[in-house]
């Protein structure tokens, strides 16, 4: 009996927004590689993200190990984009004092919240 060797496609898909996801899940390549580089095994990654199969995670890790420079460049671009988005959001929605505003809202009596929501 001879072993038939077939090529296994890498289960990565680029969404319309440019984010690379694993298989048919919403789990991003960023997430899987971050877990792997932090020391998680493929089994631990699947335990944390059960929409992934063990085979998919192993193939993605193998792809990363073979194409490390390209994947690292992609991940670097994603981190830079995240910084830019955060900065734009902080300009639009000033984070200064947010903790105090949230605590004040929590301490406000419930009947006042209902009154406020009715007047809005």
C-alpha positions in Angstrom: 0.0 0.0 0.0 1.4 3.4 -0.9 0.7 6.6 0.9 -1.1 9.3 -1.2 0.3 12.7 -0.4 -2.0 15.6 -1.0 -1.4 19.3 -0.5 -3.5 20.8 2.3 -4.7 24.3 1.6 -4.1 26.9 4.2 -7.5 27.7 5.8 -7.1 31.4 5.7 -9.6 33.8 4.1 -9.3 37.5 3.7 -12.6 39.3 4.4 -13.8 42.4 2.6 -12.3 44.6 5.4 -8.9 43.0 4.8 -8.9 41.0 8.0 -7.5 37.5 7.6 -9.7 34.9 9.3 -9.2 31.2 10.0 -11.4 28.8 8.1 -15.1 29.6 8.2 -14.8 31.2 11.7 -14.6 34.7 12.9 -11.3 34.0 14.6 -8.5 36.1 13.1 -5.1 35.1 12.1 -3.9 37.7 14.6 -5.6 35.8 17.5 -4.2 32.4 16.6 -0.6 33.7 16.1 -0.7 35.8 19.3 -1.8 32.7 21.3 0.9 30.6 19.6 3.7 33.1 20.2 2.6 33.4 23.8 3.2 29.7 24.2 -0.3 28.1 23.7 -0.4 24.7 22.0 -2.7 24.0 19.1 -4.9 22.0 21.4 -5.1 25.0 23.9 -6.0 27.3 21.0 -8.8 25.0 19.9 -10.0 24.7 23.5 -10.2 28.5 23.7 -11.7 28.9 20.2 -13.9 25.9 19.6 -15.1 27.1 16.1 -11.6 26.1 14.9 -10.5 22.6 14.2 -7.3 21.2 15.4 -6.2 20.5 11.8 -6.9 24.1 10.9 -4.8 25.5 13.8 -1.9 23.2 13.0 -1.9 24.2 9.3 -2.1 27.9 10.2 0.8 27.5 12.6 2.8 25.7 10.0 2.0 28.4 7.5 3.2 31.0 10.0 6.4 29.2 10.6 7.1 28.9 6.9 6.0 32.5 6.0 7.0 34.2 9.2 8.3 37.4 7.5 5.1 37.9 5.5 2.8 37.1 8.4 4.8 39.4 10.8 4.5 42.2 8.2 0.7 41.7 8.0 0.5 41.6 11.8 2.6 44.8 12.1 0.2 46.6 9.6 -2.8 45.4 11.7 -1.2 46.8 14.9 -0.5 50.1 13.2 -4.0 50.3 11.9 -5.4 49.6 15.4 -3.3 52.5 16.8 -4.6 54.8 14.2 -8.2 53.8 14.8 -7.8 54.2 18.5 -6.4 57.7 18.1 -9.2 58.7 15.7 -11.8 57.4 18.2 -10.1 59.2 21.1 -10.4 62.4 19.2 -14.1 61.8 18.5 -14.9 60.5 21.9 -12.7 62.1 24.6 -11.7 59.4 27.1 -10.7 61.9 29.8 -13.1 61.6 32.7 -15.0 58.6 31.4 -14.4 56.6 34.6 -15.8 59.4 36.7 -18.8 59.8 34.3 -19.5 56.0 34.5 -19.2 55.9 38.3 -21.5 58.9 38.6 -24.1 57.2 36.3 -23.9 54.0 38.5 -24.4 56.0 41.7 -27.4 57.9 40.3 -30.7 56.7 41.7 -32.7 54.3 39.5 -35.8 56.5 39.3 -33.7 59.4 37.9 -32.3 57.1 35.1 -35.9 56.3 34.1 -36.8 60.0 34.2 -33.7 60.9 32.1 -34.4 58.2 29.5 -38.0 59.4 29.1 -37.0 63.0 28.5 -34.4 62.0 25.9 
